Amino acid sequence: MYNKLHYISQGNTVEEQLHNIHKALDNGCHWIQLRFKNQNALEVFTLAEAVKMLCKEYLATFIINDNVHLVKQLDADGVHLGLSDMKVEEARLILGTTKIIGGTANTFIDVRQRTAENCDYIGLGPFQFTTTKQNLSPILGLEGYRLIIQQMKIKNIQIPIYAIGGITLENVEDLMETGIQGIAASGLITQSKNPSQLIKQLNDKLYDTI
């Protein structure tokens, strides 16, 4: 089963991204999603190549946001696709059956769509307000996750769900109790003054919660 803690990278430059990713890996994150938007292709390739080597060194899963062709080119572990990105079926044709394909969802209708598309996991959110992402979808809150997970059980939909969007350490136990698989964090880890302690606490809560 996939790691319960996903780190979605931040940084405006290759150097900032590498620093933040290295920090996450060094302190106990084993799943990195590279998110480096609106940059030139050479910089994205240079960064992705370096991150692949880092993830290999730390035995971490390496997912690239949006860029299916870069996943194939670098033989990364998989891709995460937003609702307006390439269709999952098309990505599967390019990447084959062995690569991980994750997809974004904001509603139960999205979850049903993603499941029908044979996504491997779903990033469902946003949980609450976050400045990490522009054009934020409607906030779900705890009740939103409870309702969607309940609807999934009724329809016998089984797919790993990861909460995302403004999650703090204090939210993790309540979120896990809704029945999700884990969380995706970005600013929480990037901005931490004590990432070693934070990531340990996150993993403790994620893996100890029943």
Backbone as JSON Lines, residues from 0, in Angstrom:
{"i":0,"aa":"M","n":[0.85,-1.2,0.0],"ca":[0.0,0.0,0.0],"c":[0.88,1.25,0.0]}
{"i":1,"aa":"Y","n":[0.34,2.32,-0.54],"ca":[1.12,3.56,-0.67],"c":[1.37,4.22,0.69]}
{"i":2,"aa":"N","n":[2.44,5.02,0.73],"ca":[2.74,5.8,1.93],"c":[1.55,6.66,2.33]}
{"i":3,"aa":"K","n":[1.4,6.88,3.62],"ca":[0.28,7.69,4.11],"c":[0.59,9.18,4.12]}
{"i":4,"aa":"L","n":[1.88,9.54,3.99],"ca":[2.27,10.94,3.96],"c":[2.91,11.27,2.63]}
{"i":5,"aa":"H","n":[2.27,12.18,1.89],"ca":[2.81,12.66,0.62],"c":[3.3,14.1,0.8]}
{"i":6,"aa":"Y","n":[4.49,14.37,0.3],"ca":[4.96,15.77,0.29],"c":[4.85,16.31,-1.13]}
{"i":7,"aa":"I","n":[4.14,17.42,-1.28],"ca":[4.03,18.1,-2.57],"c":[5.0,19.28,-2.55]}
{"i":8,"aa":"S","n":[5.95,19.25,-3.46],"ca":[7.08,20.18,-3.37],"c":[6.68,21.63,-3.61]}
{"i":9,"aa":"Q","n":[7.48,22.52,-3.0],"ca":[7.32,23.96,-3.18],"c":[8.68,24.59,-3.47]}
{"i":10,"aa":"G","n":[8.64,25.79,-4.05],"ca":[9.86,26.53,-4.35],"c":[9.74,27.19,-5.7]}
{"i":11,"aa":"N","n":[10.22,28.42,-5.8],"ca":[10.11,29.18,-7.05],"c":[11.29,28.95,-7.98]}
{"i":12,"aa":"T","n":[12.36,28.35,-7.46],"ca":[13.55,28.08,-8.28],"c":[13.94,26.62,-8.11]}
{"i":13,"aa":"V","n":[14.81,26.15,-9.0],"ca":[15.32,24.78,-8.9],"c":[15.99,24.57,-7.55]}
{"i":14,"aa":"E","n":[16.77,25.58,-7.13],"ca":[17.51,25.48,-5.86],"c":[16.56,25.38,-4.67]}
{"i":15,"aa":"E","n":[15.53,26.22,-4.64],"ca":[14.55,26.19,-3.54],"c":[13.82,24.85,-3.51]}
{"i":16,"aa":"Q","n":[13.43,24.37,-4.67],"ca":[12.74,23.09,-4.75],"c":[13.62,21.96,-4.21]}
{"i":17,"aa":"L","n":[14.85,21.92,-4.67],"ca":[15.77,20.87,-4.23],"c":[16.02,20.92,-2.72]}
{"i":18,"aa":"H","n":[16.17,22.13,-2.21],"ca":[16.38,22.3,-0.77],"c":[15.19,21.75,0.01]}
{"i":19,"aa":"N","n":[13.99,22.11,-0.42],"ca":[12.78,21.69,0.3],"c":[12.53,20.19,0.19]}
{"i":20,"aa":"I","n":[12.78,19.63,-1.0],"ca":[12.59,18.19,-1.2],"c":[13.61,17.4,-0.39]}
{"i":21,"aa":"H","n":[14.85,17.86,-0.42],"ca":[15.91,17.18,0.35],"c":[15.57,17.2,1.84]}
{"i":22,"aa":"K","n":[15.06,18.34,2.3],"ca":[14.67,18.47,3.71],"c":[13.57,17.47,4.06]}
{"i":23,"aa":"A","n":[12.58,17.35,3.18],"ca":[11.48,16.42,3.43],"c":[11.99,14.97,3.47]}
{"i":24,"aa":"L","n":[12.81,14.61,2.51],"ca":[13.36,13.25,2.45],"c":[14.23,12.95,3.67]}
{"i":25,"aa":"D","n":[15.06,13.9,4.0],"ca":[16.03,13.74,5.08],"c":[15.34,13.53,6.43]}
{"i":26,"aa":"N","n":[14.1,14.01,6.54],"ca":[13.41,13.96,7.82],"c":[12.26,12.97,7.87]}
{"i":27,"aa":"G","n":[12.2,12.09,6.86],"ca":[11.26,10.98,6.98],"c":[10.1,10.91,6.0]}
{"i":28,"aa":"C","n":[10.08,11.76,4.98],"ca":[9.06,11.63,3.93],"c":[9.54,10.61,2.9]}
{"i":29,"aa":"H","n":[8.66,9.7,2.5],"ca":[9.05,8.67,1.54],"c":[8.21,8.71,0.26]}
{"i":30,"aa":"W","n":[7.5,9.83,0.08],"ca":[6.69,10.01,-1.15],"c":[6.79,11.48,-1.52]}
{"i":31,"aa":"I","n":[7.37,11.74,-2.68],"ca":[7.54,13.11,-3.16],"c":[6.76,13.31,-4.44]}
{"i":32,"aa":"Q","n":[5.9,14.32,-4.44],"ca":[5.25,14.75,-5.69],"c":[5.89,16.07,-6.11]}
{"i":33,"aa":"L","n":[6.57,16.05,-7.24],"ca":[7.23,17.25,-7.75],"c":[6.21,18.15,-8.43]}
{"i":34,"aa":"R","n":[6.04,19.35,-7.86],"ca":[5.12,20.34,-8.42],"c":[5.9,21.61,-8.68]}
{"i":35,"aa":"F","n":[6.15,21.92,-9.96],"ca":[7.0,23.06,-10.35],"c":[6.35,23.7,-11.57]}
{"i":36,"aa":"K","n":[5.36,24.56,-11.3],"ca":[4.48,25.09,-12.34],"c":[5.1,26.3,-13.05]}
{"i":37,"aa":"N","n":[4.69,26.46,-14.31],"ca":[4.99,27.67,-15.1],"c":[6.47,27.98,-15.19]}
{"i":38,"aa":"Q","n":[7.27,26.94,-15.39],"ca":[8.72,27.1,-15.54],"c":[9.12,26.59,-16.92]}
{"i":39,"aa":"N","n":[10.33,27.0,-17.39],"ca":[10.74,26.51,-18.71],"c":[11.13,25.04,-18.65]}
{"i":40,"aa":"A","n":[11.02,24.39,-19.78],"ca":[11.16,22.93,-19.85],"c":[12.52,22.45,-19.37]}
{"i":41,"aa":"L","n":[13.57,23.21,-19.67],"ca":[14.92,22.79,-19.27],"c":[15.06,22.78,-17.75]}
{"i":42,"aa":"E","n":[14.54,23.82,-17.09],"ca":[14.61,23.87,-15.63],"c":[13.81,22.73,-15.0]}
{"i":43,"aa":"V","n":[12.63,22.47,-15.54],"ca":[11.78,21.39,-15.02],"c":[12.5,20.05,-15.18]}
{"i":44,"aa":"F","n":[13.1,19.82,-16.34],"ca":[13.82,18.57,-16.58],"c":[15.02,18.44,-15.63]}
{"i":45,"aa":"T","n":[15.79,19.5,-15.5],"ca":[16.97,19.5,-14.63],"c":[16.57,19.17,-13.19]}
{"i":46,"aa":"L","n":[15.51,19.81,-12.72],"ca":[15.03,19.56,-11.36],"c":[14.53,18.12,-11.22]}
{"i":47,"aa":"A","n":[13.7,17.69,-12.16],"ca":[13.12,16.35,-12.07],"c":[14.2,15.27,-12.08]}
{"i":48,"aa":"E","n":[15.21,15.47,-12.88],"ca":[16.32,14.51,-12.95],"c":[17.05,14.41,-11.61]}
{"i":49,"aa":"A","n":[17.27,15.58,-10.99],"ca":[17.94,15.62,-9.68],"c":[17.07,14.98,-8.6]}
{"i":50,"aa":"V","n":[15.77,15.25,-8.66],"ca":[14.85,14.7,-7.64],"c":[14.74,13.19,-7.79]}
{"i":51,"aa":"K","n":[14.77,12.71,-9.01],"ca":[14.72,11.26,-9.21],"c":[15.9,10.59,-8.52]}
{"i":52,"aa":"M","n":[17.08,11.18,-8.67],"ca":[18.28,10.62,-8.05],"c":[18.17,10.66,-6.52]}
{"i":53,"aa":"L","n":[17.64,11.76,-5.99],"ca":[17.44,11.88,-4.54],"c":[16.47,10.82,-4.03]}
{"i":54,"aa":"C","n":[15.36,10.67,-4.74],"ca":[14.35,9.69,-4.31],"c":[14.9,8.27,-4.37]}
{"i":55,"aa":"K","n":[15.73,8.0,-5.36],"ca":[16.36,6.68,-5.46],"c":[17.27,6.44,-4.26]}
{"i":56,"aa":"E","n":[18.02,7.48,-3.9],"ca":[18.94,7.39,-2.76],"c":[18.19,7.12,-1.45]}
{"i":57,"aa":"Y","n":[17.01,7.76,-1.3],"ca":[16.24,7.63,-0.06],"c":[15.17,6.54,-0.15]}
{"i":58,"aa":"L","n":[15.14,5.81,-1.26],"ca":[14.14,4.75,-1.49],"c":[12.72,5.3,-1.36]}
{"i":59,"aa":"A","n":[12.52,6.49,-1.93],"ca":[11.23,7.17,-1.88],"c":[10.51,7.07,-3.23]}
{"i":60,"aa":"T","n":[9.2,7.12,-3.19],"ca":[8.38,7.14,-4.4],"c":[8.43,8.53,-5.03]}
{"i":61,"aa":"F","n":[8.64,8.59,-6.34],"ca":[8.78,9.86,-7.05],"c":[7.65,10.03,-8.06]}
{"i":62,"aa":"I","n":[6.75,10.97,-7.75],"ca":[5.61,11.29,-8.61],"c":[5.82,12.69,-9.19]}
{"i":63,"aa":"I","n":[5.48,12.86,-10.45],"ca":[5.58,14.18,-11.09],"c":[4.17,14.7,-11.35]}
{"i":64,"aa":"N","n":[3.94,15.95,-11.01],"ca":[2.64,16.58,-11.23],"c":[2.45,16.93,-12.7]}
{"i":65,"aa":"D","n":[1.34,16.5,-13.27],"ca":[0.9,16.89,-14.62],"c":[1.66,16.27,-15.79]}
{"i":66,"aa":"N","n":[2.99,16.23,-15.73],"ca":[3.82,16.02,-16.92],"c":[4.04,14.53,-17.22]}
{"i":67,"aa":"V","n":[3.11,13.96,-17.97],"ca":[3.14,12.53,-18.28],"c":[4.38,12.17,-19.1]}
{"i":68,"aa":"H","n":[4.7,12.98,-20.06],"ca":[5.84,12.68,-20.94],"c":[7.16,12.72,-20.18]}
{"i":69,"aa":"L","n":[7.27,13.6,-19.2],"ca":[8.48,13.66,-18.39],"c":[8.6,12.42,-17.5]}
{"i":70,"aa":"V","n":[7.46,11.94,-17.01],"ca":[7.46,10.68,-16.23],"c":[8.03,9.55,-17.07]}
{"i":71,"aa":"K","n":[7.58,9.46,-18.32],"ca":[8.07,8.4,-19.22],"c":[9.55,8.59,-19.54]}
{"i":72,"aa":"Q","n":[9.92,9.84,-19.81],"ca":[11.3,10.14,-20.18],"c":[12.29,9.78,-19.07]}
{"i":73,"aa":"L","n":[11.91,10.09,-17.83],"ca":[12.81,9.87,-16.7],"c":[12.56,8.55,-15.97]}
{"i":74,"aa":"D","n":[11.54,7.83,-16.39],"ca":[11.15,6.59,-15.72],"c":[10.86,6.86,-14.23]}
{"i":75,"aa":"A","n":[10.09,7.92,-13.97],"ca":[9.64,8.21,-12.61],"c":[8.59,7.18,-12.21]}
{"i":76,"aa":"D","n":[8.2,7.19,-10.94],"ca":[7.26,6.17,-10.46],"c":[5.83,6.42,-10.91]}
{"i":77,"aa":"G","n":[5.51,7.68,-11.22],"ca":[4.15,7.94,-11.65],"c":[3.86,9.42,-11.83]}
{"i":78,"aa":"V","n":[2.58,9.71,-12.06],"ca":[2.14,11.07,-12.34],"c":[0.89,11.36,-11.52]}
{"i":79,"aa":"H","n":[0.71,12.64,-11.18],"ca":[-0.54,13.08,-10.57],"c":[-1.22,14.05,-11.52]}
{"i":80,"aa":"L","n":[-2.48,13.77,-11.84],"ca":[-3.22,14.55,-12.83],"c":[-4.37,15.32,-12.2]}
{"i":81,"aa":"G","n":[-4.41,16.62,-12.49],"ca":[-5.54,17.44,-12.08],"c":[-6.73,17.17,-12.98]}
{"i":82,"aa":"L","n":[-7.89,17.69,-12.6],"ca":[-9.11,17.43,-13.37],"c":[-9.06,18.02,-14.77]}
{"i":83,"aa":"S","n":[-8.22,19.05,-14.96],"ca":[-8.13,19.67,-16.28],"c":[-6.87,19.25,-17.03]}
{"i":84,"aa":"D","n":[-6.12,18.29,-16.49],"ca":[-4.91,17.8,-17.15],"c":[-5.26,16.69,-18.14]}
{"i":85,"aa":"M","n":[-4.22,16.04,-18.66],"ca":[-4.42,14.92,-19.57],"c":[-5.36,13.87,-18.95]}
{"i":86,"aa":"K","n":[-6.17,13.25,-19.77],"ca":[-7.08,12.22,-19.28],"c":[-6.3,10.98,-18.83]}
{"i":87,"aa":"V","n":[-6.81,10.33,-17.81],"ca":[-6.13,9.17,-17.23],"c":[-5.92,8.08,-18.28]}
{"i":88,"aa":"E","n":[-6.94,7.83,-19.11],"ca":[-6.83,6.79,-20.12],"c":[-5.66,7.06,-21.07]}
{"i":89,"aa":"E","n":[-5.51,8.32,-21.46],"ca":[-4.41,8.7,-22.35],"c":[-3.06,8.52,-21.66]}
{"i":90,"aa":"A","n":[-3.01,8.95,-20.39],"ca":[-1.77,8.79,-19.62],"c":[-1.4,7.32,-19.48]}
{"i":91,"aa":"R","n":[-2.42,6.47,-19.28],"ca":[-2.17,5.02,-19.13],"c":[-1.61,4.42,-20.42]}
{"i":92,"aa":"L","n":[-2.09,4.9,-21.54],"ca":[-1.57,4.41,-22.82],"c":[-0.1,4.77,-22.99]}
{"i":93,"aa":"I","n":[0.27,5.95,-22.52],"ca":[1.66,6.41,-22.64],"c":[2.56,5.71,-21.63]}
{"i":94,"aa":"L","n":[2.07,5.56,-20.4],"ca":[2.92,5.08,-19.3],"c":[2.84,3.57,-19.08]}
{"i":95,"aa":"G","n":[1.81,2.93,-19.57],"ca":[1.65,1.5,-19.32],"c":[0.99,1.23,-17.97]}
{"i":96,"aa":"T","n":[0.94,-0.03,-17.61],"ca":[0.17,-0.44,-16.43],"c":[0.97,-0.4,-15.14]}
{"i":97,"aa":"T","n":[2.29,-0.27,-15.23],"ca":[3.1,-0.37,-14.01],"c":[3.3,0.96,-13.29]}
{"i":98,"aa":"K","n":[3.03,2.06,-13.94],"ca":[3.22,3.37,-13.32],"c":[2.0,3.77,-12.49]}
{"i":99,"aa":"I","n":[2.25,4.54,-11.44],"ca":[1.19,5.05,-10.57],"c":[0.55,6.27,-11.22]}
{"i":100,"aa":"I","n":[-0.76,6.29,-11.29],"ca":[-1.47,7.48,-11.77],"c":[-2.45,7.92,-10.69]}
{"i":101,"aa":"G","n":[-2.17,9.09,-10.12],"ca":[-3.07,9.68,-9.14],"c":[-3.89,10.78,-9.77]}
{"i":102,"aa":"G","n":[-5.04,11.06,-9.19],"ca":[-5.9,12.09,-9.76],"c":[-6.53,12.96,-8.69]}
{"i":103,"aa":"T","n":[-6.77,14.2,-9.03],"ca":[-7.42,15.15,-8.13],"c":[-8.93,14.97,-8.18]}
{"i":104,"aa":"A","n":[-9.58,15.16,-7.03],"ca":[-11.04,15.19,-6.97],"c":[-11.46,16.24,-5.94]}
{"i":105,"aa":"N","n":[-12.6,16.86,-6.18],"ca":[-13.15,17.86,-5.26],"c":[-14.53,17.46,-4.72]}
{"i":106,"aa":"T","n":[-15.17,16.51,-5.4],"ca":[-16.54,16.11,-5.03],"c":[-16.68,14.59,-5.16]}
{"i":107,"aa":"F","n":[-17.8,14.06,-4.68],"ca":[-18.06,12.63,-4.84],"c":[-18.21,12.27,-6.31]}
{"i":108,"aa":"I","n":[-18.78,13.16,-7.1],"ca":[-18.91,12.92,-8.55],"c":[-17.52,12.75,-9.17]}
{"i":109,"aa":"D","n":[-16.58,13.59,-8.73],"ca":[-15.19,13.47,-9.21],"c":[-14.59,12.13,-8.8]}
{"i":110,"aa":"V","n":[-14.86,11.72,-7.56],"ca":[-14.34,10.44,-7.06],"c":[-14.86,9.29,-7.93]}
{"i":111,"aa":"R","n":[-16.14,9.32,-8.25],"ca":[-16.72,8.27,-9.11],"c":[-16.05,8.29,-10.49]}
{"i":112,"aa":"Q","n":[-15.82,9.49,-11.01],"ca":[-15.18,9.62,-12.32],"c":[-13.77,9.04,-12.27]}
{"i":113,"aa":"R","n":[-13.01,9.44,-11.26],"ca":[-11.62,8.98,-11.12],"c":[-11.55,7.46,-10.95]}
{"i":114,"aa":"T","n":[-12.5,6.91,-10.21],"ca":[-12.53,5.45,-10.01],"c":[-12.82,4.75,-11.33]}
{"i":115,"aa":"A","n":[-13.78,5.3,-12.1],"ca":[-14.12,4.73,-13.41],"c":[-12.93,4.8,-14.37]}
{"i":116,"aa":"E","n":[-12.1,5.83,-14.17],"ca":[-10.92,6.0,-15.03],"c":[-9.76,5.1,-14.6]}
{"i":117,"aa":"N","n":[-9.94,4.37,-13.5],"ca":[-8.9,3.49,-12.97],"c":[-7.67,4.22,-12.48]}
{"i":118,"aa":"C","n":[-7.9,5.33,-11.78],"ca":[-6.81,5.99,-11.04],"c":[-6.33,5.03,-9.96]}
{"i":119,"aa":"D","n":[-5.08,5.21,-9.53],"ca":[-4.53,4.38,-8.45],"c":[-4.81,4.98,-7.07]}
{"i":120,"aa":"Y","n":[-4.91,6.29,-7.0],"ca":[-5.26,6.96,-5.75],"c":[-5.87,8.32,-6.09]}
{"i":121,"aa":"I","n":[-6.53,8.92,-5.11],"ca":[-7.17,10.22,-5.33],"c":[-6.7,11.22,-4.27]}
{"i":122,"aa":"G","n":[-6.33,12.4,-4.71],"ca":[-6.08,13.53,-3.82],"c":[-7.36,14.34,-3.72]}
{"i":123,"aa":"L","n":[-8.04,14.27,-2.57],"ca":[-9.36,14.88,-2.41],"c":[-9.27,16.12,-1.54]}
{"i":124,"aa":"G","n":[-9.76,17.23,-2.04],"ca":[-9.71,18.44,-1.24],"c":[-10.34,19.62,-1.98]}
{"i":125,"aa":"P","n":[-10.15,20.81,-1.43],"ca":[-9.3,21.11,-0.27],"c":[-10.02,20.9,1.07]}
{"i":126,"aa":"F","n":[-9.24,20.49,2.08],"ca":[-9.76,20.33,3.42],"c":[-10.18,21.69,3.99]}
{"i":127,"aa":"Q","n":[-9.25,22.65,3.93],"ca":[-9.57,24.01,4.35],"c":[-8.75,24.99,3.51]}
{"i":128,"aa":"F","n":[-8.87,26.27,3.8],"ca":[-8.21,27.28,2.97],"c":[-6.7,27.08,2.96]}
{"i":129,"aa":"T","n":[-6.1,27.23,1.79],"ca":[-4.65,27.17,1.66],"c":[-4.19,28.2,0.63]}
{"i":130,"aa":"T","n":[-3.03,28.77,0.87],"ca":[-2.47,29.73,-0.09],"c":[-1.59,29.03,-1.12]}
{"i":131,"aa":"T","n":[-1.39,27.7,-0.95],"ca":[-0.49,26.97,-1.85],"c":[-1.03,26.93,-3.27]}
{"i":132,"aa":"K","n":[-2.36,26.8,-3.39],"ca":[-2.96,26.62,-4.71],"c":[-3.88,27.77,-5.05]}
{"i":133,"aa":"Q","n":[-3.77,28.24,-6.31],"ca":[-4.66,29.29,-6.78],"c":[-5.97,28.66,-7.27]}
{"i":134,"aa":"N","n":[-7.0,29.5,-7.42],"ca":[-8.32,29.04,-7.91],"c":[-8.82,27.84,-7.11]}
{"i":135,"aa":"L","n":[-8.87,28.03,-5.81],"ca":[-9.23,26.95,-4.9],"c":[-10.68,26.51,-5.1]}
{"i":136,"aa":"S","n":[-10.89,25.19,-5.07],"ca":[-12.25,24.64,-5.14],"c":[-12.94,24.82,-3.79]}
{"i":137,"aa":"P","n":[-14.26,24.6,-3.73],"ca":[-14.98,24.73,-2.46],"c":[-14.38,23.85,-1.37]}
{"i":138,"aa":"I","n":[-14.28,24.42,-0.17],"ca":[-13.66,23.74,0.96],"c":[-14.57,22.61,1.46]}
{"i":139,"aa":"L","n":[-13.97,21.43,1.76],"ca":[-14.74,20.27,2.19],"c":[-14.95,20.22,3.7]}
{"i":140,"aa":"G","n":[-13.89,20.53,4.46],"ca":[-13.98,20.38,5.92],"c":[-14.14,18.91,6.3]}
{"i":141,"aa":"L","n":[-14.12,18.62,7.58],"ca":[-14.25,17.24,8.04],"c":[-15.55,16.6,7.57]}
{"i":142,"aa":"E","n":[-16.62,17.37,7.64],"ca":[-17.94,16.82,7.28],"c":[-17.97,16.41,5.81]}
{"i":143,"aa":"G","n":[-17.27,17.17,4.97],"ca":[-17.21,16.84,3.55],"c":[-16.54,15.5,3.31]}
{"i":144,"aa":"Y","n":[-15.45,15.25,4.03],"ca":[-14.77,13.95,3.9],"c":[-15.64,12.81,4.43]}
{"i":145,"aa":"R","n":[-16.27,13.04,5.57],"ca":[-17.15,12.0,6.14],"c":[-18.25,11.61,5.14]}
{"i":146,"aa":"L","n":[-18.85,12.63,4.55],"ca":[-19.95,12.4,3.62],"c":[-19.48,11.64,2.38]}
{"i":147,"aa":"I","n":[-18.34,12.05,1.81],"ca":[-17.84,11.41,0.59],"c":[-17.42,9.96,0.86]}
{"i":148,"aa":"I","n":[-16.72,9.73,1.99],"ca":[-16.32,8.36,2.34],"c":[-17.55,7.48,2.57]}
{"i":149,"aa":"Q","n":[-18.58,8.06,3.21],"ca":[-19.83,7.33,3.43],"c":[-20.48,6.95,2.09]}
{"i":150,"aa":"Q","n":[-20.51,7.91,1.16],"ca":[-21.07,7.65,-0.17],"c":[-20.27,6.57,-0.91]}
{"i":151,"aa":"M","n":[-18.95,6.59,-0.74],"ca":[-18.09,5.58,-1.36],"c":[-18.42,4.19,-0.82]}
{"i":152,"aa":"K","n":[-18.65,4.09,0.49],"ca":[-18.99,2.79,1.09],"c":[-20.33,2.27,0.56]}
{"i":153,"aa":"I","n":[-21.29,3.17,0.44],"ca":[-22.61,2.78,-0.08],"c":[-22.5,2.24,-1.5]}
{"i":154,"aa":"K","n":[-21.65,2.88,-2.3],"ca":[-21.49,2.48,-3.71],"c":[-20.38,1.44,-3.89]}
{"i":155,"aa":"N","n":[-19.78,1.0,-2.77],"ca":[-18.7,0.0,-2.8],"c":[-17.52,0.47,-3.67]}
{"i":156,"aa":"I","n":[-17.17,1.74,-3.52],"ca":[-16.02,2.3,-4.22],"c":[-14.8,2.19,-3.31]}
{"i":157,"aa":"Q","n":[-13.79,1.48,-3.79],"ca":[-12.58,1.27,-2.98],"c":[-11.37,1.81,-3.72]}
{"i":158,"aa":"I","n":[-10.87,2.94,-3.25],"ca":[-9.69,3.57,-3.82],"c":[-9.05,4.42,-2.73]}
{"i":159,"aa":"P","n":[-7.73,4.43,-2.61],"ca":[-7.09,5.23,-1.56],"c":[-7.37,6.72,-1.74]}
{"i":160,"aa":"I","n":[-7.84,7.34,-0.66],"ca":[-8.15,8.77,-0.66],"c":[-7.15,9.52,0.23]}
{"i":161,"aa":"Y","n":[-6.56,10.57,-0.32],"ca":[-5.63,11.41,0.43],"c":[-6.23,12.8,0.58]}
{"i":162,"aa":"A","n":[-6.32,13.25,1.82],"ca":[-6.81,14.62,2.08],"c":[-5.7,15.61,1.75]}
{"i":163,"aa":"I","n":[-6.08,16.75,1.25],"ca":[-5.11,17.77,0.88],"c":[-5.73,19.15,1.07]}
{"i":164,"aa":"G","n":[-4.88,20.12,1.4],"ca":[-5.35,21.5,1.46],"c":[-5.4,22.1,2.84]}
{"i":165,"aa":"G","n":[-4.33,22.74,3.26],"ca":[-4.33,23.48,4.52],"c":[-4.36,22.6,5.77]}
{"i":166,"aa":"I","n":[-3.9,21.36,5.64],"ca":[-3.93,20.43,6.78],"c":[-2.84,20.79,7.78]}
{"i":167,"aa":"T","n":[-3.18,20.75,9.07],"ca":[-2.19,20.96,10.14],"c":[-2.05,19.67,10.95]}
{"i":168,"aa":"L","n":[-1.03,19.64,11.8],"ca":[-0.8,18.47,12.64],"c":[-2.03,18.13,13.48]}
{"i":169,"aa":"E","n":[-2.71,19.16,13.95],"ca":[-3.87,18.96,14.83],"c":[-5.07,18.35,14.1]}
{"i":170,"aa":"N","n":[-5.09,18.43,12.78],"ca":[-6.22,17.91,12.0],"c":[-6.11,16.42,11.68]}
{"i":171,"aa":"V","n":[-4.91,15.86,11.78],"ca":[-4.63,14.55,11.19],"c":[-5.5,13.44,11.78]}
{"i":172,"aa":"E","n":[-5.59,13.35,13.1],"ca":[-6.35,12.26,13.71],"c":[-7.82,12.3,13.3]}
{"i":173,"aa":"D","n":[-8.42,13.49,13.32],"ca":[-9.83,13.61,12.93],"c":[-10.03,13.22,11.47]}
{"i":174,"aa":"L","n":[-9.1,13.62,10.61],"ca":[-9.19,13.28,9.2],"c":[-9.07,11.77,8.98]}
{"i":175,"aa":"M","n":[-8.11,11.14,9.67],"ca":[-7.92,9.7,9.51],"c":[-9.15,8.92,9.96]}
{"i":176,"aa":"E","n":[-9.84,9.45,10.96],"ca":[-11.04,8.78,11.46],"c":[-12.19,8.77,10.46]}
{"i":177,"aa":"T","n":[-12.11,9.62,9.44],"ca":[-13.15,9.61,8.4],"c":[-13.01,8.4,7.49]}
{"i":178,"aa":"G","n":[-11.82,7.77,7.48],"ca":[-11.61,6.6,6.63],"c":[-10.69,6.83,5.45]}
{"i":179,"aa":"I","n":[-10.0,7.97,5.42],"ca":[-9.05,8.23,4.33],"c":[-7.79,7.38,4.51]}
{"i":180,"aa":"Q","n":[-7.0,7.3,3.43],"ca":[-5.75,6.53,3.46],"c":[-4.61,7.34,4.09]}
{"i":181,"aa":"G","n":[-4.58,8.66,3.81],"ca":[-3.5,9.49,4.32],"c":[-3.69,10.94,3.93]}
{"i":182,"aa":"I","n":[-2.6,11.71,4.01],"ca":[-2.67,13.14,3.7],"c":[-1.55,13.53,2.75]}
{"i":183,"aa":"A","n":[-1.78,14.62,2.03],"ca":[-0.74,15.26,1.23],"c":[-0.5,16.64,1.85]}
{"i":184,"aa":"A","n":[0.77,16.93,2.12],"ca":[1.14,18.19,2.77],"c":[2.15,18.93,1.91]}
{"i":185,"aa":"S","n":[2.08,20.24,1.97],"ca":[3.02,21.05,1.19],"c":[3.62,22.13,2.09]}
{"i":186,"aa":"G","n":[2.88,23.22,2.28],"ca":[3.37,24.33,3.1],"c":[3.67,23.92,4.53]}
{"i":187,"aa":"L","n":[2.89,23.0,5.07],"ca":[3.08,22.54,6.44],"c":[4.51,22.05,6.65]}
{"i":188,"aa":"I","n":[5.02,21.27,5.71],"ca":[6.37,20.72,5.81],"c":[7.41,21.74,5.36]}
{"i":189,"aa":"T","n":[7.13,22.42,4.26],"ca":[8.09,23.39,3.72],"c":[8.44,24.46,4.74]}
{"i":190,"aa":"Q","n":[7.44,24.96,5.44],"ca":[7.63,26.09,6.35],"c":[8.0,25.68,7.77]}
{"i":191,"aa":"S","n":[8.11,24.38,8.03],"ca":[8.39,23.93,9.39],"c":[9.79,24.33,9.84]}
{"i":192,"aa":"K","n":[9.87,24.82,11.07],"ca":[11.17,25.17,11.66],"c":[11.85,23.92,12.24]}
{"i":193,"aa":"N","n":[11.06,22.88,12.47],"ca":[11.61,21.63,13.01],"c":[11.01,20.46,12.23]}
{"i":194,"aa":"P","n":[11.45,20.28,10.96],"ca":[10.83,19.26,10.11],"c":[10.99,17.84,10.64]}
{"i":195,"aa":"S","n":[12.09,17.56,11.3],"ca":[12.3,16.22,11.85],"c":[11.21,15.86,12.85]}
{"i":196,"aa":"Q","n":[10.94,16.77,13.78],"ca":[9.9,16.55,14.78],"c":[8.52,16.49,14.13]}
{"i":197,"aa":"L","n":[8.26,17.43,13.22],"ca":[6.94,17.49,12.57],"c":[6.64,16.21,11.8]}
{"i":198,"aa":"I","n":[7.57,15.77,10.97],"ca":[7.32,14.6,10.12],"c":[7.17,13.34,10.98]}
{"i":199,"aa":"K","n":[7.95,13.25,12.05],"ca":[7.79,12.12,12.98],"c":[6.4,12.14,13.6]}
{"i":200,"aa":"Q","n":[5.97,13.32,14.03],"ca":[4.63,13.44,14.64],"c":[3.53,13.1,13.62]}
{"i":201,"aa":"L","n":[3.69,13.57,12.39],"ca":[2.72,13.27,11.34],"c":[2.65,11.76,11.1]}
{"i":202,"aa":"N","n":[3.81,11.13,10.94],"ca":[3.84,9.69,10.69],"c":[3.27,8.91,11.86]}
{"i":203,"aa":"D","n":[3.57,9.35,13.08],"ca":[3.02,8.68,14.27],"c":[1.5,8.71,14.24]}
{"i":204,"aa":"K","n":[0.94,9.88,13.93],"ca":[-0.51,10.02,13.9],"c":[-1.13,9.24,12.74]}
{"i":205,"aa":"L","n":[-0.46,9.27,11.6],"ca":[-0.99,8.61,10.4],"c":[-0.98,7.09,10.54]}
{"i":206,"aa":"Y","n":[0.05,6.55,11.15],"ca":[0.18,5.11,11.22],"c":[-0.36,4.5,12.51]}
{"i":207,"aa":"D","n":[-0.56,5.34,13.53],"ca":[-1.08,4.81,14.79],"c":[-2.59,4.95,14.93]}
{"i":208,"aa":"T","n":[-3.19,5.8,14.08],"ca":[-4.64,6.02,14.16],"c":[-5.38,4.83,13.59]}
{"i":209,"aa":"I","n":[-6.34,4.33,14.33],"ca":[-7.13,3.17,13.85],"c":[-8.49,3.67,13.35]}
